[in-house]
């Protein structure tokens, strides 16, 4: 049983690192709104971990990562400006 918990802990940690890295990379990008959503999902993930619900935490880390990815996508206006150059 201890080995299973170790594997779960590693998976949770990898998901946490992926989400946090994406948020950090998106920090300079277009959408503060998406970054805020990502950070809120991170908070929810840690709350799930506190309740010993790693499966729920993993889902929250995934959502945080998705919001960070959205924040890194260029605006349609920004793409149009780049095409005109």
NORNOR-V753658 format. One record per residue. N is the residue number from 1. PHI is phi in whole degrees, 0 to 359 (999 if undefined). Layout:
n={N & N}
phi={PHI & PHI}
This chain:
n={1 & 2 & 3 & 4 & 5 & 6 & 7 & 8 & 9 & 10 & 11 & 12 & 13 & 14 & 15 & 16 & 17 & 18 & 19 & 20 & 21 & 22 & 23 & 24 & 25 & 26 & 27 & 28 & 29 & 30 & 31 & 32 & 33 & 34 & 35 & 36 & 37 & 38 & 39 & 40 & 41 & 42 & 43 & 44 & 45 & 46 & 47 & 48 & 49 & 50 & 51 & 52 & 53 & 54 & 55 & 56 & 57 & 58 & 59 & 60 & 61 & 62 & 63 & 64 & 65 & 66 & 67 & 68 & 69 & 70 & 71 & 72 & 73 & 74 & 75 & 76 & 77 & 78 & 79 & 80 & 81 & 82 & 83 & 84 & 85}
phi={999 & 296 & 292 & 297 & 298 & 298 & 295 & 301 & 299 & 294 & 297 & 300 & 296 & 298 & 298 & 298 & 296 & 299 & 295 & 295 & 297 & 297 & 296 & 297 & 292 & 277 & 306 & 264 & 269 & 297 & 245 & 297 & 299 & 292 & 296 & 300 & 297 & 298 & 295 & 294 & 294 & 297 & 300 & 295 & 298 & 294 & 296 & 295 & 296 & 299 & 271 & 59 & 238 & 298 & 296 & 291 & 297 & 300 & 300 & 291 & 298 & 298 & 296 & 298 & 299 & 298 & 295 & 296 & 296 & 298 & 295 & 275 & 288 & 291 & 296 & 299 & 296 & 295 & 296 & 298 & 297 & 292 & 290 & 285 & 290}
